[in-house]
């Protein structure tokens, strides 16, 4: 078998990310946590995440016949990279929000690393990994007494989080963006204003890819924000709190306008949302009817906004397909993970009860609960299990927060003092992490 130069260069990129960039991230996490064992855990997480890139590429080639959105993004990225190299900066990516932004991001990556499919998959997979690291840091900032290693293991090694975000796609960029938003929100909830920087970066990125998720994220943080409190109160804390509230309000209004424009709505009323869900069920169900093991018709997808429909929404999003209903390699793998998640939830009922009792004391739990519940209600309208499997990577990091709460309150241990930083994975002040 002949290996092309581009494929070899792609492999080199993967090795560089694993051997030189990942250790920097892992060592920073370990230092911030004052826990040397986290270095190995994060490194293994990076290795699994990067290994998912060639695995995804093989699945596309041998199971999907080379037909996938990631292939299209890669092809456009190559054309854009050549165009930029010739000094032509006129971007022709179609509608900017969504596919257009993803095509441009892929082109920017290829302009830097070259037109290598494997290398591009590695880079996007690593970007998604950074999103997972941000989610982990958000967990540590907000819940210093919770089971951080349990959360890290679930976050870094859950198959769908590793696999479905290992390609040039909206899913990988969305995971990075939501991780940044979660990190920023966690800082705001403890009244650290540097959170505004991360929140703005995260919401800005997800806002040009999936603006409805940006709105959902800022609402989840905004609802919990009044319950937050500073761990090192000072005379400027009330002013900082007002600034944070103002930014969240203005950001929420701006994102609401973007969502209304993007979905061609008159308003964000329940009636308008219901119509969008019906359209979504119809569009995704059309594709699903030609696929074995998917919804048989779009009418079977849930579009109800009633609380009584939530059990069905939960089943459709987190449990389907059961192994007895699964067809094909990917669906069998998905059904196995579904059973794991169901078992995780059932065995974590005491933790979920503890999370419920701590919603007021730990507002990040309220944010995670709101994001999870609303996401399940909205995305149960998708009439295609393949799309659900990919897109629920947006929700799973929030859901996993709820199953990592201690059954009983634990005493937090402060790490050794570390210098403040403005890096991607910033250090915490003394007492902010256990």
Buried (B, 14 or more C-beta within 10 A) or exposed (E): EEEEEBBEBBBBBBEBBBEEBBBEBBBBBBBBBBBEEBBEBBBBBBBBBBBBBBBBBEBBBEEEEEEBBBBBBBBBBBBBBBBBEEEEEEBEBEEEBBBBBBBBBBBEBBBEBBBBBBBBBBBBBBBBBBBBBBBBBBBBBBBBBBBBEBBBBBBBBBBBBBBBBBBBBBBBBBBBBBBBBBBBBBBBBBBBBBBBBBBBBBBBBBBBBBBBBBBBBBBBBBBBBEBBEBBEEEEEEEEBBEBBBEBBEEBBEBBBEBBBEBBEBEEBEEEBBBBBBBBBBBBBBEBBEEBEBBBEBBEEBBBBBEEEBBEEBBBBBBBBBEEEEBEEEBBEBBBEBBEEBBEBBEEBEEBBEBBEEBBEEBBBBBBBBBBBBBBBBBBBBBBBBBBBBBBBBBBBBBBBBBBBBBEEEEEBEBBEEBEEEEEBBBBBBEBBBB
